Amino acid sequence: MTDAFAVLRLLTMSDGDKVAEILALRRQITVLERQLGGERVRFTRSDRAFLAAVLHRLPSSWTLKTPAAGPDS
């Protein structure tokens, strides 16, 4: 349900607002990865499914930095 509200929110945002949010989220990821030290980030199956559904809509020039599949893959 939260994802549905996120999509609705995106529809009302300008391109500049979207870019700013992407930059802020990328910075948050960087900070969290730094706090993890050498530990790898783990995605759940639902995380992977959501990302796959969203990312297939992006141009192929976009990339997502993802960890290698863990033992729970």
All heavy atoms as a GROMACS GRO file, in nm:
protein
  568
    1MET      N    1   0.082  -0.118   0.000
    1MET     CA    2   0.000   0.000   0.000
    1MET      C    3   0.088   0.126   0.000
    1MET      O    4   0.056   0.222  -0.066
    1MET     CB    5  -0.092  -0.005   0.122
    1MET     CG    6  -0.195   0.101   0.120
    1MET     SD    7  -0.303   0.071  -0.020
    1MET     CE    8  -0.447   0.149   0.033
    2THR      N    9   0.196   0.122   0.076
    2THR     CA   10   0.286   0.237   0.082
    2THR      C   11   0.343   0.269  -0.055
    2THR      O   12   0.357   0.385  -0.091
    2THR     CB   13   0.401   0.210   0.181
    2THR    OG1   14   0.343   0.177   0.307
    2THR    CG2   15   0.491   0.328   0.196
    3ASP      N   16   0.375   0.164  -0.132
    3ASP     CA   17   0.430   0.185  -0.266
    3ASP      C   18   0.329   0.255  -0.357
    3ASP      O   19   0.367   0.336  -0.440
    3ASP     CB   20   0.474   0.052  -0.328
    3ASP     CG   21   0.592  -0.009  -0.255
    3ASP    OD1   22   0.669   0.067  -0.192
    3ASP    OD2   23   0.607  -0.131  -0.259
    4ALA      N   24   0.202   0.223  -0.340
    4ALA     CA   25   0.098   0.288  -0.422
    4ALA      C   26   0.094   0.438  -0.392
    4ALA      O   27   0.083   0.520  -0.484
    4ALA     CB   28  -0.037   0.225  -0.395
    5PHE      N   29   0.104   0.474  -0.266
    5PHE     CA   30   0.105   0.616  -0.230
    5PHE      C   31   0.232   0.684  -0.282
    5PHE      O   32   0.227   0.800  -0.323
    5PHE     CB   33   0.093   0.634  -0.079
    5PHE     CG   34  -0.044   0.603  -0.026
    5PHE    CD1   35  -0.062   0.504   0.068
    5PHE    CD2   36  -0.155   0.672  -0.072
    5PHE    CE1   37  -0.187   0.475   0.116
    5PHE    CE2   38  -0.282   0.643  -0.024
    5PHE     CZ   39  -0.298   0.544   0.070
    6ALA      N   40   0.343   0.614  -0.282
    6ALA     CA   41   0.468   0.670  -0.334
    6ALA      C   42   0.454   0.700  -0.482
    6ALA      O   43   0.501   0.804  -0.530
    6ALA     CB   44   0.584   0.573  -0.308
    7VAL      N   45   0.390   0.612  -0.556
    7VAL     CA   46   0.371   0.633  -0.699
    7VAL      C   47   0.282   0.755  -0.722
    7VAL      O   48   0.311   0.840  -0.807
    7VAL     CB   49   0.310   0.508  -0.767
    7VAL    CG1   50   0.265   0.538  -0.908
    7VAL    CG2   51   0.410   0.394  -0.766
    8LEU      N   52   0.175   0.766  -0.645
    8LEU     CA   53   0.086   0.882  -0.659
    8LEU      C   54   0.159   1.012  -0.629
    8LEU      O   55   0.140   1.114  -0.695
    8LEU     CB   56  -0.035   0.867  -0.567
    8LEU     CG   57  -0.134   0.757  -0.604
    8LEU    CD1   58  -0.242   0.744  -0.498
    8LEU    CD2   59  -0.196   0.785  -0.740
    9ARG      N   60   0.246   1.009  -0.530
    9ARG     CA   61   0.324   1.128  -0.494
    9ARG      C   62   0.418   1.167  -0.608
    9ARG      O   63   0.435   1.285  -0.638
    9ARG     CB   64   0.403   1.100  -0.366
    9ARG     CG   65   0.480   1.217  -0.316
    9ARG     CD   66   0.543   1.182  -0.180
    9ARG     NE   67   0.654   1.272  -0.159
    9ARG     CZ   68   0.781   1.247  -0.188
    9ARG    NH1   69   0.815   1.131  -0.236
    9ARG    NH2   70   0.874   1.336  -0.166
   10LEU      N   71   0.478   1.067  -0.673
   10LEU     CA   72   0.570   1.095  -0.783
   10LEU      C   73   0.501   1.164  -0.901
   10LEU      O   74   0.562   1.244  -0.971
   10LEU     CB   75   0.636   0.966  -0.832
   10LEU     CG   76   0.744   0.907  -0.743
   10LEU    CD1   77   0.786   0.771  -0.795
   10LEU    CD2   78   0.862   1.001  -0.734
   11LEU      N   79   0.374   1.132  -0.921
   11LEU     CA   80   0.301   1.190  -1.034
   11LEU      C   81   0.289   1.342  -1.023
   11LEU      O   82   0.278   1.411  -1.124
   11LEU     CB   83   0.162   1.127  -1.045
   11LEU     CG   84   0.159   0.979  -1.084
   11LEU    CD1   85   0.017   0.927  -1.078
   11LEU    CD2   86   0.219   0.958  -1.222
   12THR      N   87   0.290   1.394  -0.901
   12THR     CA   88   0.274   1.538  -0.880
   12THR      C   89   0.407   1.612  -0.869
   12THR      O   90   0.408   1.734  -0.862
   12THR     CB   91   0.192   1.565  -0.754
   12THR    OG1   92   0.262   1.515  -0.640
   12THR    CG2   93   0.055   1.499  -0.761
   13MET      N   94   0.518   1.540  -0.869
   13MET     CA   95   0.650   1.603  -0.852
   13MET      C   96   0.707   1.651  -0.985
   13MET      O   97   0.689   1.585  -1.087
   13MET     CB   98   0.748   1.504  -0.789
   13MET     CG   99   0.715   1.466  -0.647
   13MET     SD  100   0.827   1.338  -0.583
   13MET     CE  101   0.975   1.434  -0.556
   14SER      N  102   0.779   1.761  -0.981
   14SER     CA  103   0.849   1.808  -1.101
   14SER      C  104   0.974   1.723  -1.121
   14SER      O  105   1.018   1.652  -1.030
   14SER     CB  106   0.890   1.955  -1.084
   14SER     OG  107   0.995   1.964  -0.989
   15ASP      N  108   1.031   1.730  -1.239
   15ASP     CA  109   1.153   1.654  -1.267
   15ASP      C  110   1.266   1.697  -1.174
   15ASP      O  111   1.343   1.614  -1.127
   15ASP     CB  112   1.196   1.671  -1.413
   15ASP     CG  113   1.108   1.595  -1.509
   15ASP    OD1  114   1.029   1.510  -1.463
   15ASP    OD2  115   1.118   1.621  -1.630
   16GLY      N  116   1.276   1.825  -1.146
   16GLY     CA  117   1.380   1.874  -1.055
   16GLY      C  118   1.364   1.819  -0.915
   16GLY      O  119   1.462   1.783  -0.850
   17ASP      N  120   1.238   1.810  -0.868
   17ASP     CA  121   1.212   1.752  -0.736
   17ASP      C  122   1.250   1.605  -0.732
   17ASP      O  123   1.304   1.555  -0.634
   17ASP     CB  124   1.065   1.768  -0.697
   17ASP     CG  125   1.027   1.912  -0.668
   17ASP    OD1  126   1.117   1.995  -0.641
   17ASP    OD2  127   0.905   1.943  -0.672
   18LYS      N  128   1.221   1.535  -0.841
   18LYS     CA  129   1.255   1.393  -0.849
   18LYS      C  130   1.406   1.373  -0.846
   18LYS      O  131   1.456   1.284  -0.777
   18LYS     CB  132   1.196   1.330  -0.975
   18LYS     CG  133   1.046   1.318  -0.971
   18LYS     CD  134   0.993   1.267  -1.103
   18LYS     CE  135   0.842   1.276  -1.109
   18LYS     NZ  136   0.790   1.240  -1.241
   19VAL      N  137   1.478   1.457  -0.918
   19VAL     CA  138   1.624   1.448  -0.919
   19VAL      C  139   1.680   1.475  -0.780
   19VAL      O  140   1.768   1.403  -0.732
   19VAL     CB  141   1.685   1.545  -1.023
   19VAL    CG1  142   1.835   1.558  -1.005
   19VAL    CG2  143   1.652   1.500  -1.164
   20ALA      N  144   1.626   1.576  -0.713
   20ALA     CA  145   1.672   1.608  -0.577
   20ALA      C  146   1.646   1.491  -0.482
   20ALA      O  147   1.731   1.457  -0.399
   20ALA     CB  148   1.602   1.734  -0.526
   21GLU      N  149   1.530   1.428  -0.495
   21GLU     CA  150   1.500   1.315  -0.409
   21GLU      C  151   1.592   1.197  -0.438
   21GLU      O  152   1.641   1.130  -0.346
   21GLU     CB  153   1.354   1.271  -0.424
   21GLU     CG  154   1.319   1.158  -0.329
   21GLU     CD  155   1.170   1.134  -0.316
   21GLU    OE1  156   1.091   1.219  -0.359
   21GLU    OE2  157   1.134   1.029  -0.260
   22ILE      N  158   1.621   1.172  -0.564
   22ILE     CA  159   1.714   1.064  -0.600
   22ILE      C  160   1.851   1.089  -0.540
   22ILE      O  161   1.913   0.998  -0.483
   22ILE     CB  162   1.722   1.049  -0.753
   22ILE    CG1  163   1.592   0.990  -0.807
   22ILE    CG2  164   1.842   0.963  -0.794
   22ILE    CD1  165   1.577   0.997  -0.958
   23LEU      N  166   1.898   1.212  -0.550
   23LEU     CA  167   2.029   1.245  -0.494
   23LEU      C  168   2.030   1.227  -0.343
   23LEU      O  169   2.127   1.175  -0.286
   23LEU     CB  170   2.069   1.388  -0.532
   23LEU     CG  171   2.100   1.410  -0.680
   23LEU    CD1  172   2.120   1.557  -0.708
   23LEU    CD2  173   2.220   1.328  -0.722
   24ALA      N  174   1.923   1.268  -0.276
   24ALA     CA  175   1.914   1.252  -0.131
   24ALA      C  176   1.912   1.104  -0.093
   24ALA      O  177   1.980   1.062   0.002
   24ALA     CB  178   1.790   1.322  -0.077
   25LEU      N  179   1.838   1.024  -0.167
   25LEU     CA  180   1.830   0.881  -0.137
   25LEU      C  181   1.964   0.812  -0.162
   25LEU      O  182   2.005   0.724  -0.085
   25LEU     CB  183   1.719   0.816  -0.219
   25LEU     CG  184   1.577   0.858  -0.180
   25LEU    CD1  185   1.477   0.808  -0.283
   25LEU    CD2  186   1.542   0.810  -0.041
   26ARG      N  187   2.033   0.851  -0.268
   26ARG     CA  188   2.166   0.794  -0.295
   26ARG      C  189   2.263   0.828  -0.183
   26ARG      O  190   2.345   0.745  -0.143
   26ARG     CB  191   2.220   0.842  -0.428
   26ARG     CG  192   2.152   0.778  -0.546
   26ARG     CD  193   2.215   0.821  -0.675
   26ARG     NE  194   2.148   0.756  -0.787
   26ARG     CZ  195   2.187   0.765  -0.912
   26ARG    NH1  196   2.293   0.838  -0.942
   26ARG    NH2  197   2.122   0.704  -1.006
   27ARG      N  198   2.253   0.950  -0.130
   27ARG     CA  199   2.340   0.989  -0.019
   27ARG      C  200   2.308   0.906   0.105
   27ARG      O  201   2.398   0.862   0.176
   27ARG     CB  202   2.322   1.138   0.010
   27ARG     CG  203   2.406   1.186   0.124
   27ARG     CD  204   2.551   1.146   0.105
   27ARG     NE  205   2.632   1.265   0.115
   27ARG     CZ  206   2.757   1.272   0.081
   27ARG    NH1  207   2.819   1.167   0.036
   27ARG    NH2  208   2.823   1.381   0.092
   28GLN      N  209   2.181   0.883   0.131
   28GLN     CA  210   2.142   0.800   0.246
   28GLN      C  211   2.199   0.660   0.231
   28GLN      O  212   2.247   0.601   0.329
   28GLN     CB  213   1.990   0.794   0.258
   28GLN     CG  214   1.927   0.922   0.305
   28GLN     CD  215   1.775   0.913   0.312
   28GLN    OE1  216   1.718   0.807   0.294
   28GLN    NE2  217   1.712   1.026   0.337
   29ILE      N  218   2.194   0.604   0.112
   29ILE     CA  219   2.249   0.471   0.089
   29ILE      C  220   2.399   0.470   0.117
   29ILE      O  221   2.451   0.378   0.181
   29ILE     CB  222   2.220   0.423  -0.055
   29ILE    CG1  223   2.070   0.395  -0.070
   29ILE    CG2  224   2.302   0.300  -0.090
   29ILE    CD1  225   2.026   0.374  -0.214
   30THR      N  226   2.469   0.573   0.070
   30THR     CA  227   2.613   0.583   0.094
   30THR      C  228   2.644   0.586   0.242
   30THR      O  229   2.735   0.517   0.290
   30THR     CB  230   2.670   0.710   0.025
   30THR    OG1  231   2.644   0.700  -0.114
   30THR    CG2  232   2.818   0.724   0.049
   31VAL      N  233   2.569   0.666   0.317
   31VAL     CA  234   2.591   0.676   0.462
   31VAL      C  235   2.562   0.543   0.530
   31VAL      O  236   2.641   0.497   0.614
   31VAL     CB  237   2.502   0.788   0.522
   31VAL    CG1  238   2.503   0.784   0.674
   31VAL    CG2  239   2.547   0.924   0.472
   32LEU      N  240   2.455   0.477   0.494
   32LEU     CA  241   2.421   0.348   0.555
   32LEU      C  242   2.525   0.242   0.523
   32LEU      O  243   2.562   0.163   0.610
   32LEU     CB  244   2.282   0.303   0.509
   32LEU     CG  245   2.166   0.387   0.562
   32LEU    CD1  246   2.035   0.346   0.493
   32LEU    CD2  247   2.155   0.375   0.712
   33GLU      N  248   2.574   0.240   0.399
   33GLU     CA  249   2.678   0.143   0.364
   33GLU      C  250   2.806   0.170   0.443
   33GLU      O  251   2.872   0.077   0.488
   33GLU     CB  252   2.706   0.148   0.214
   33GLU     CG  253   2.596   0.085   0.131
   33GLU     CD  254   2.618   0.100  -0.017
   33GLU    OE1  255   2.691   0.191  -0.060
   33GLU    OE2  256   2.558   0.021  -0.092
   34ARG      N  257   2.839   0.295   0.462
   34ARG     CA  258   2.956   0.331   0.541
   34ARG      C  259   2.939   0.284   0.685
   34ARG      O  260   3.031   0.234   0.747
   34ARG     CB  261   2.980   0.482   0.534
   34ARG     CG  262   3.108   0.526   0.600
   34ARG     CD  263   3.141   0.673   0.576
   34ARG     NE  264   3.033   0.762   0.612
   34ARG     CZ  265   2.978   0.853   0.529
   34ARG    NH1  266   3.020   0.867   0.406
   34ARG    NH2  267   2.881   0.932   0.571
   35GLN      N  268   2.820   0.298   0.740
   35GLN     CA  269   2.794   0.257   0.878
   35GLN      C  270   2.799   0.105   0.894
   35GLN      O  271   2.828   0.055   1.002
   35GLN     CB  272   2.659   0.310   0.925
   35GLN     CG  273   2.660   0.460   0.946
   35GLN     CD  274   2.524   0.514   0.983
   35GLN    OE1  275   2.425   0.441   0.991
   35GLN    NE2  276   2.517   0.643   1.007
   36LEU      N  277   2.772   0.033   0.786
   36LEU     CA  278   2.778  -0.113   0.792
   36LEU      C  279   2.922  -0.164   0.796
   36LEU      O  280   2.944  -0.281   0.826
   36LEU     CB  281   2.708  -0.175   0.671
   36LEU     CG  282   2.556  -0.176   0.674
   36LEU    CD1  283   2.502  -0.224   0.540
   36LEU    CD2  284   2.503  -0.260   0.787
   37GLY      N  285   3.015  -0.078   0.766
   37GLY     CA  286   3.154  -0.122   0.763
   37GLY      C  287   3.176  -0.215   0.646
   37GLY      O  288   3.140  -0.185   0.534
   38GLY      N  289   3.233  -0.329   0.670
   38GLY     CA  290   3.258  -0.425   0.563
   38GLY      C  291   3.141  -0.517   0.536
   38GLY      O  292   3.146  -0.598   0.444
   39GLU      N  293   3.036  -0.505   0.614
   39GLU     CA  294   2.921  -0.594   0.598
   39GLU      C  295   2.843  -0.562   0.471
   39GLU      O  296   2.832  -0.446   0.432
   39GLU     CB  297   2.826  -0.576   0.717
   39GLU     CG  298   2.790  -0.706   0.785
   39GLU     CD  299   2.701  -0.680   0.904
   39GLU    OE1  300   2.754  -0.630   1.004
   39GLU    OE2  301   2.581  -0.709   0.894
   40ARG      N  302   2.791  -0.665   0.407
   40ARG     CA  303   2.714  -0.645   0.285
   40ARG      C  304   2.568  -0.613   0.316
   40ARG      O  305   2.511  -0.664   0.411
   40ARG     CB  306   2.720  -0.771   0.200
   40ARG     CG  307   2.854  -0.795   0.141
   40ARG     CD  308   2.861  -0.909   0.047
   40ARG     NE  309   2.739  -0.985   0.033
   40ARG     CZ  310   2.731  -1.103  -0.025
   40ARG    NH1  311   2.838  -1.158  -0.072
   40ARG    NH2  312   2.617  -1.166  -0.036
   41VAL      N  313   2.509  -0.532   0.231
   41VAL     CA  314   2.366  -0.504   0.240
   41VAL      C  315   2.292  -0.626   0.188
   41VAL      O  316   2.331  -0.685   0.088
   41VAL     CB  317   2.331  -0.380   0.154
   41VAL    CG1  318   2.182  -0.355   0.154
   41VAL    CG2  319   2.407  -0.259   0.204
   42ARG      N  320   2.186  -0.664   0.255
   42ARG     CA  321   2.106  -0.780   0.213
   42ARG      C  322   1.966  -0.736   0.171
   42ARG      O  323   1.899  -0.664   0.244
   42ARG     CB  324   2.091  -0.879   0.329
   42ARG     CG  325   2.220  -0.926   0.386
   42ARG     CD  326   2.265  -1.049   0.319
   42ARG     NE  327   2.386  -1.097   0.385
   42ARG     CZ  328   2.471  -1.174   0.327
   42ARG    NH1  329   2.450  -1.216   0.206
   42ARG    NH2  330   2.578  -1.213   0.392
   43PHE      N  331   1.925  -0.776   0.052
   43PHE     CA  332   1.789  -0.750   0.007
   43PHE      C  333   1.704  -0.874   0.030
   43PHE      O  334   1.750  -0.987   0.011
   43PHE     CB  335   1.786  -0.718  -0.143
   43PHE     CG  336   1.845  -0.585  -0.180
   43PHE    CD1  337   1.931  -0.573  -0.286
   43PHE    CD2  338   1.814  -0.471  -0.108
   43PHE    CE1  339   1.985  -0.450  -0.321
   43PHE    CE2  340   1.866  -0.349  -0.142
   43PHE     CZ  341   1.952  -0.338  -0.249
   44THR      N  342   1.579  -0.853   0.070
   44THR     CA  343   1.485  -0.965   0.082
   44THR      C  344   1.431  -0.998  -0.057
   44THR      O  345   1.452  -0.922  -0.154
   44THR     CB  346   1.368  -0.928   0.174
   44THR    OG1  347   1.294  -0.820   0.113
   44THR    CG2  348   1.416  -0.887   0.313
   45ARG      N  349   1.360  -1.106  -0.068
   45ARG     CA  350   1.300  -1.141  -0.197
   45ARG      C  351   1.201  -1.034  -0.242
   45ARG      O  352   1.193  -1.001  -0.360
   45ARG     CB  353   1.233  -1.277  -0.189
   45ARG     CG  354   1.332  -1.388  -0.183
   45ARG     CD  355   1.266  -1.523  -0.192
   45ARG     NE  356   1.369  -1.625  -0.193
   45ARG     CZ  357   1.363  -1.736  -0.125
   45ARG    NH1  358   1.259  -1.762  -0.050
   45ARG    NH2  359   1.462  -1.824  -0.131
   46SER      N  360   1.124  -0.980  -0.148
   46SER     CA  361   1.028  -0.876  -0.186
   46SER      C  362   1.101  -0.748  -0.230
   46SER      O  363   1.054  -0.678  -0.320
   46SER     CB  364   0.930  -0.846  -0.073
   46SER     OG  365   0.997  -0.797   0.040
   47ASP      N  366   1.217  -0.718  -0.168
   47ASP     CA  367   1.298  -0.603  -0.213
   47ASP      C  368   1.342  -0.624  -0.357
   47ASP      O  369   1.332  -0.534  -0.441
   47ASP     CB  370   1.424  -0.585  -0.127
   47ASP     CG  371   1.395  -0.546   0.016
   47ASP    OD1  372   1.291  -0.480   0.040
   47ASP    OD2  373   1.477  -0.581   0.103
   48ARG      N  374   1.390  -0.743  -0.387
   48ARG     CA  375   1.438  -0.773  -0.523
   48ARG      C  376   1.324  -0.766  -0.624
   48ARG      O  377   1.342  -0.715  -0.735
   48ARG     CB  378   1.504  -0.910  -0.527
   48ARG     CG  379   1.637  -0.913  -0.457
   48ARG     CD  380   1.707  -1.048  -0.479
   48ARG     NE  381   1.816  -1.061  -0.388
   48ARG     CZ  382   1.816  -1.139  -0.280
   48ARG    NH1  383   1.711  -1.213  -0.252
   48ARG    NH2  384   1.920  -1.142  -0.200
   49ALA      N  385   1.207  -0.818  -0.587
   49ALA     CA  386   1.092  -0.815  -0.677
   49ALA      C  387   1.050  -0.672  -0.706
   49ALA      O  388   1.023  -0.636  -0.822
   49ALA     CB  389   0.976  -0.894  -0.617
   50PHE      N  390   1.044  -0.589  -0.603
   50PHE     CA  391   1.006  -0.449  -0.622
   50PHE      C  392   1.107  -0.377  -0.711
   50PHE      O  393   1.070  -0.307  -0.806
   50PHE     CB  394   0.995  -0.377  -0.488
   50PHE     CG  395   0.970  -0.230  -0.501
   50PHE    CD1  396   0.842  -0.183  -0.529
   50PHE    CD2  397   1.073  -0.138  -0.489
   50PHE    CE1  398   0.819  -0.047  -0.544
   50PHE    CE2  399   1.051  -0.003  -0.504
   50PHE     CZ  400   0.923   0.043  -0.531
   51LEU      N  401   1.236  -0.394  -0.682
   51LEU     CA  402   1.340  -0.328  -0.762
   51LEU      C  403   1.336  -0.375  -0.907
   51LEU      O  404   1.352  -0.295  -0.999
   51LEU     CB  405   1.477  -0.353  -0.700
   51LEU     CG  406   1.502  -0.281  -0.568
   51LEU    CD1  407   1.630  -0.331  -0.503
   51LEU    CD2  408   1.505  -0.131  -0.588
   52ALA      N  409   1.315  -0.503  -0.928
   52ALA     CA  410   1.308  -0.555  -1.065
   52ALA      C  411   1.190  -0.493  -1.140
   52ALA      O  412   1.203  -0.454  -1.257
   52ALA     CB  413   1.295  -0.707  -1.063
   53ALA      N  414   1.076  -0.480  -1.072
   53ALA     CA  415   0.958  -0.423  -1.136
   53ALA      C  416   0.980  -0.276  -1.172
   53ALA      O  417   0.940  -0.231  -1.280
   53ALA     CB  418   0.837  -0.436  -1.044
   54VAL      N  419   1.047  -0.203  -1.086
   54VAL     CA  420   1.070  -0.060  -1.110
   54VAL      C  421   1.183  -0.040  -1.211
   54VAL      O  422   1.171   0.041  -1.304
   54VAL     CB  423   1.103   0.012  -0.978
   54VAL    CG1  424   1.148   0.154  -1.004
   54VAL    CG2  425   0.982   0.010  -0.886
   55LEU      N  426   1.292  -0.112  -1.195
   55LEU     CA  427   1.411  -0.088  -1.276
   55LEU      C  428   1.395  -0.129  -1.422
   55LEU      O  429   1.463  -0.074  -1.507
   55LEU     CB  430   1.532  -0.156  -1.214
   55LEU     CG  431   1.575  -0.097  -1.080
   55LEU    CD1  432   1.689  -0.178  -1.021
   55LEU    CD2  433   1.616   0.048  -1.096
   56HIS      N  434   1.308  -0.223  -1.451
   56HIS     CA  435   1.294  -0.262  -1.592
   56HIS      C  436   1.234  -0.149  -1.675
   56HIS      O  437   1.243  -0.149  -1.796
   56HIS     CB  438   1.214  -0.393  -1.605
   56HIS     CG  439   1.068  -0.375  -1.621
   56HIS    ND1  440   0.986  -0.333  -1.519
   56HIS    CD2  441   0.988  -0.393  -1.729
   56HIS    CE1  442   0.863  -0.325  -1.563
   56HIS    NE2  443   0.860  -0.360  -1.690
   57ARG      N  444   1.176  -0.048  -1.610
   57ARG     CA  445   1.118   0.066  -1.678
   57ARG      C  446   1.221   0.177  -1.708
   57ARG      O  447   1.193   0.269  -1.782
   57ARG     CB  448   1.005   0.126  -1.595
   57ARG     CG  449   0.898   0.029  -1.554
   57ARG     CD  450   0.803  -0.003  -1.662
   57ARG     NE  451   0.732   0.118  -1.700
   57ARG     CZ  452   0.664   0.130  -1.811
   57ARG    NH1  453   0.657   0.031  -1.895
   57ARG    NH2  454   0.603   0.241  -1.841
   58LEU      N  455   1.340   0.167  -1.646
   58LEU     CA  456   1.442   0.270  -1.663
   58LEU      C  457   1.525   0.244  -1.788
   58LEU      O  458   1.538   0.130  -1.831
   58LEU     CB  459   1.535   0.273  -1.542
   58LEU     CG  460   1.473   0.315  -1.410
   58LEU    CD1  461   1.575   0.302  -1.298
   58LEU    CD2  462   1.420   0.457  -1.417
   59PRO      N  463   1.584   0.350  -1.844
   59PRO     CA  464   1.673   0.330  -1.960
   59PRO      C  465   1.790   0.240  -1.920
   59PRO      O  466   1.832   0.238  -1.804
   59PRO     CB  467   1.723   0.471  -1.991
   59PRO     CG  468   1.631   0.564  -1.921
   59PRO     CD  469   1.571   0.488  -1.807
   60SER      N  470   1.844   0.168  -2.015
   60SER     CA  471   1.953   0.074  -1.984
   60SER      C  472   2.079   0.145  -1.935
   60SER      O  473   2.166   0.082  -1.876
   60SER     CB  474   1.985  -0.012  -2.106
   60SER     OG  475   2.024   0.071  -2.213
   61SER      N  476   2.089   0.276  -1.957
   61SER     CA  477   2.206   0.349  -1.910
   61SER      C  478   2.204   0.368  -1.758
   61SER      O  479   2.305   0.400  -1.698
   61SER     CB  480   2.214   0.486  -1.978
   61SER     OG  481   2.100   0.562  -1.948
   62TRP      N  482   2.089   0.349  -1.694
   62TRP     CA  483   2.079   0.359  -1.548
   62TRP      C  484   2.128   0.229  -1.487
   62TRP      O  485   2.102   0.121  -1.539
   62TRP     CB  486   1.935   0.382  -1.506
   62TRP     CG  487   1.887   0.521  -1.528
   62TRP    CD1  488   1.889   0.590  -1.645
   62TRP    CD2  489   1.830   0.608  -1.431
   62TRP    NE1  490   1.835   0.714  -1.626
   62TRP    CE2  491   1.798   0.728  -1.497
   62TRP    CE3  492   1.802   0.595  -1.296
   62TRP    CZ2  493   1.740   0.834  -1.431
   62TRP    CZ3  494   1.743   0.701  -1.231
   62TRP    CH2  495   1.714   0.819  -1.298
   63THR      N  496   2.197   0.239  -1.376
   63THR     CA  497   2.242   0.119  -1.307
   63THR      C  498   2.205   0.127  -1.161
   63THR      O  499   2.188   0.236  -1.107
   63THR     CB  500   2.394   0.100  -1.318
   63THR    OG1  501   2.457   0.215  -1.262
   63THR    CG2  502   2.439   0.080  -1.462
   64LEU      N  503   2.195   0.014  -1.098
   64LEU     CA  504   2.168   0.007  -0.955
   64LEU      C  505   2.284  -0.068  -0.892
   64LEU      O  506   2.321  -0.175  -0.936
   64LEU     CB  507   2.038  -0.068  -0.927
   64LEU     CG  508   2.006  -0.094  -0.781
   64LEU    CD1  509   1.974   0.038  -0.711
   64LEU    CD2  510   1.890  -0.189  -0.768
   65LYS      N  511   2.338  -0.010  -0.788
   65LYS     CA  512   2.447  -0.076  -0.717
   65LYS      C  513   2.384  -0.177  -0.622
   65LYS      O  514   2.315  -0.140  -0.528
   65LYS     CB  515   2.528   0.029  -0.639
   65LYS     CG  516   2.652  -0.025  -0.577
   65LYS     CD  517   2.739   0.089  -0.530
   65LYS     CE  518   2.734   0.090  -0.379
   65LYS     NZ  519   2.820   0.192  -0.321
   66THR      N  520   2.402  -0.304  -0.649
   66THR     CA  521   2.341  -0.407  -0.566
   66THR      C  522   2.448  -0.502  -0.516
   66THR      O  523   2.547  -0.529  -0.585
   66THR     CB  524   2.237  -0.489  -0.645
   66THR    OG1  525   2.301  -0.547  -0.757
   66THR    CG2  526   2.122  -0.403  -0.690
   67PRO      N  527   2.425  -0.556  -0.397
   67PRO     CA  528   2.519  -0.657  -0.348
   67PRO      C  529   2.497  -0.788  -0.420
   67PRO      O  530   2.392  -0.811  -0.480
   67PRO     CB  531   2.481  -0.668  -0.200
   67PRO     CG  532   2.339  -0.626  -0.194
   67PRO     CD  533   2.320  -0.524  -0.303
   68ALA      N  534   2.596  -0.873  -0.415
   68ALA     CA  535   2.582  -1.007  -0.472
   68ALA      C  536   2.474  -1.082  -0.395
   68ALA      O  537   2.448  -1.052  -0.279
   68ALA     CB  538   2.714  -1.082  -0.464
   69ALA      N  539   2.412  -1.178  -0.459
   69ALA     CA  540   2.307  -1.254  -0.393
   69ALA      C  541   2.363  -1.325  -0.271
   69ALA      O  542   2.470  -1.384  -0.276
   69ALA     CB  543   2.247  -1.353  -0.491
   70GLY      N  544   2.288  -1.317  -0.163
   70GLY     CA  545   2.332  -1.381  -0.038
   70GLY      C  546   2.277  -1.520  -0.028
   70GLY      O  547   2.211  -1.572  -0.118
   71PRO      N  548   2.300  -1.586   0.086
   71PRO     CA  549   2.256  -1.724   0.103
   71PRO      C  550   2.104  -1.739   0.104
   71PRO      O  551   2.054  -1.845   0.079
   71PRO     CB  552   2.315  -1.763   0.240
   71PRO     CG  553   2.355  -1.635   0.306
   71PRO     CD  554   2.370  -1.534   0.199
   72ASP      N  555   2.030  -1.629   0.132
   72ASP     CA  556   1.884  -1.640   0.135
   72ASP      C  557   1.823  -1.613  -0.001
   72ASP      O  558   1.704  -1.591  -0.013
   72ASP     CB  559   1.826  -1.542   0.237
   72ASP     CG  560   1.857  -1.396   0.203
   72ASP    OD1  561   1.953  -1.368   0.133
   72ASP    OD2  562   1.779  -1.311   0.249
   73SER      N  563   1.900  -1.614  -0.110
   73SER     CA  564   1.850  -1.583  -0.244
   73SER      C  565   1.762  -1.695  -0.296
   73SER      O  566   1.783  -1.808  -0.277
   73SER     CB  567   1.963  -1.566  -0.342
   73SER     OG  568   2.062  -1.486  -0.293
   0.00000   0.00000   0.00000
